Amino acid sequence: MSQWWFLAFAMFVTIPVALGFAFSNQIYAWYLYEFVEADLERDLGFHGGTVTVENSERPYEWYGILSVTRGGEFDRAGVRPGDFPTGYVHGVRSGFIANLHAARGSSVTITFASARITPAHQEKLKRVKITVPSKRPG
């Protein structure tokens, strides 16, 4: 009988906990995308998605700002459609959303580049200060 308890414990506790640790980054990214991103986009006045970055070699797809709401926080900070956040090592989208989420109720400085990168403008980055409102109740 005790072997069944051991087997049940392994199947329903140990294995799920181990998988949770193994995939914690992916689970956190999923949480950000499903439950946090839309609220931040609405509160800050932007919509993110895939932008085509044009450089001297060949264009490539990257996470960036697709649209900015006139008068919203991103608009006031000078972020424009086609800009993309830089400086995130392990996933631009998840790092960017996590950065904004962690700054709820305060401000954060984010570096953006334009999707139109030419050799003459590669170093043209803009640092903007975004004030992130506290989470709305409910």
Backbone torsions as a table, in degrees:
resi	resn	phi	psi	omega
1	MET	NA	-37.5	-177.6
2	SER	-67.3	-27.4	178.6
3	GLN	-67.4	-29.4	177.0
4	TRP	-69.4	-37.9	176.5
5	TRP	-65.1	-41.3	177.6
6	PHE	-62.0	-46.0	179.5
7	LEU	-62.7	-43.7	178.9
8	ALA	-63.5	-42.1	178.4
9	PHE	-62.1	-44.8	180.0
10	ALA	-62.8	-44.1	-176.5
11	MET	-71.8	-39.7	-171.1
12	PHE	-102.8	-8.7	179.3
13	VAL	-124.6	-60.8	-172.9
14	THR	-63.8	-49.2	-177.7
15	ILE	-64.8	-47.2	177.3
16	PRO	-61.4	-37.5	178.1
17	VAL	-65.1	-44.0	179.0
18	ALA	-62.4	-42.7	177.5
19	LEU	-64.9	-36.9	177.4
20	GLY	-61.2	-43.8	176.7
21	PHE	-65.8	-42.1	-177.2
22	ALA	-64.6	-34.7	-176.2
23	PHE	-114.3	27.4	-175.1
24	SER	-61.8	-38.3	179.0
25	ASN	-64.5	-42.9	179.2
26	GLN	-67.5	-37.6	178.9
27	ILE	-66.2	-42.5	178.9
28	TYR	-65.9	-40.3	177.3
29	ALA	-61.9	-43.4	178.0
30	TRP	-60.4	-44.4	177.8
31	TYR	-58.1	-45.9	179.9
32	LEU	-61.3	-44.9	-177.7
33	TYR	-66.9	-41.0	-173.4
34	GLU	-83.6	-33.5	-169.9
35	PHE	-120.3	-14.2	-173.8
36	VAL	-115.0	-42.7	-170.7
37	GLU	-56.3	-48.0	-177.1
38	ALA	-62.0	-39.9	178.3
39	ASP	-64.4	-43.4	178.8
40	LEU	-64.2	-42.8	178.8
41	GLU	-59.8	-43.8	179.9
42	ARG	-66.8	-46.5	-176.4
43	ASP	-67.8	-31.0	-175.6
44	LEU	-103.1	-8.4	175.7
45	GLY	75.5	52.2	175.4
46	PHE	-150.6	165.0	172.0
47	HIS	-135.0	125.2	-178.5
48	GLY	-100.2	160.7	178.3
49	GLY	175.4	-160.2	-176.8
50	THR	-87.2	124.8	175.1
51	VAL	-113.7	154.3	175.8
52	THR	-95.2	118.3	179.1
53	VAL	-91.8	121.4	-178.6
54	GLU	-102.4	119.0	176.1
55	ASN	-125.8	-173.6	-174.8
56	SER	-70.6	-24.5	-177.8
57	GLU	-87.6	-66.1	177.4
58	ARG	-162.1	149.1	-180.0
59	PRO	-68.0	152.3	174.7
60	TYR	-145.7	161.5	-177.7
61	GLU	-90.9	140.9	-178.5
62	TRP	-152.1	158.2	175.7
63	TYR	-74.9	131.7	179.1
64	GLY	-157.2	-169.4	-177.2
65	ILE	-93.2	117.8	179.9
66	LEU	-85.3	-39.6	179.9
67	SER	-149.8	156.1	179.8
68	VAL	-130.7	132.0	179.1
69	THR	-78.5	127.3	179.1
70	ARG	-58.0	128.2	178.6
71	GLY	86.3	-6.4	179.0
72	GLY	-77.1	173.6	-177.2
73	GLU	-59.7	-41.6	179.3
74	PHE	-66.2	-39.2	178.3
75	ASP	-62.9	-47.1	179.9
76	ARG	-63.3	-30.0	-179.9
77	ALA	-81.5	-11.2	178.2
78	GLY	94.4	13.6	176.7
79	VAL	-79.0	136.2	-177.9
80	ARG	-122.4	155.5	174.8
81	PRO	-55.8	137.0	-177.1
82	GLY	98.1	-16.5	175.0
83	ASP	-72.2	150.5	175.6
84	PHE	-136.6	142.6	-179.4
85	PRO	-71.1	145.8	-179.9
86	THR	-123.7	166.4	174.8
87	GLY	91.9	12.3	179.5
88	TYR	-105.3	120.5	-173.4
89	VAL	-81.0	-45.9	-172.8
90	HIS	-109.6	64.3	177.7
91	GLY	101.5	107.2	-177.7
92	VAL	-64.5	-49.2	-175.9
93	ARG	-62.3	-52.1	-177.5
94	SER	-66.7	-39.0	178.7
95	GLY	-65.6	-41.1	179.6
96	PHE	-64.5	-48.4	-179.9
97	ILE	-65.6	-41.3	178.0
98	ALA	-62.7	-39.4	178.8
99	ASN	-62.2	-47.6	178.0
100	LEU	-64.8	-41.8	-179.1
101	HIS	-62.5	-41.5	-179.9
102	ALA	-68.0	-21.6	-177.6
103	ALA	-92.1	8.9	179.6
104	ARG	-52.1	128.7	178.8
105	GLY	84.6	6.2	178.3
106	SER	-148.3	-159.6	178.0
107	SER	-124.9	161.7	-179.0
108	VAL	-141.7	144.8	176.6
109	THR	-102.2	126.8	-177.3
110	ILE	-125.6	141.1	177.9
111	THR	-97.9	129.3	179.3
112	PHE	-119.7	152.2	171.0
113	ALA	-125.0	160.5	178.1
114	SER	-87.5	148.4	179.6
115	ALA	-69.2	-14.6	177.4
116	ARG	-100.8	86.7	-178.7
117	ILE	-99.5	118.5	174.7
118	THR	-111.1	160.9	179.9
119	PRO	-53.3	-34.9	-178.8
120	ALA	-73.6	-19.9	-175.2
121	HIS	-117.2	14.9	-176.2
122	GLN	-60.7	-30.8	-177.3
123	GLU	-89.8	3.5	-178.0
124	LYS	-82.5	89.4	176.3
125	LEU	-110.2	150.2	175.6
126	LYS	-122.4	133.6	177.3
127	ARG	-101.3	124.8	-179.1
128	VAL	-123.7	147.1	177.8
129	LYS	-100.5	121.0	-179.2
130	ILE	-109.1	126.2	173.9
131	THR	-93.0	117.5	-176.8
132	VAL	-100.1	117.6	-178.9
133	PRO	-66.9	157.1	174.8
134	SER	-62.1	154.1	180.0
135	LYS	-63.7	137.9	178.3
136	ARG	-72.5	141.6	177.8
137	PRO	-67.5	147.3	176.0
138	GLY	88.1	NA	NA
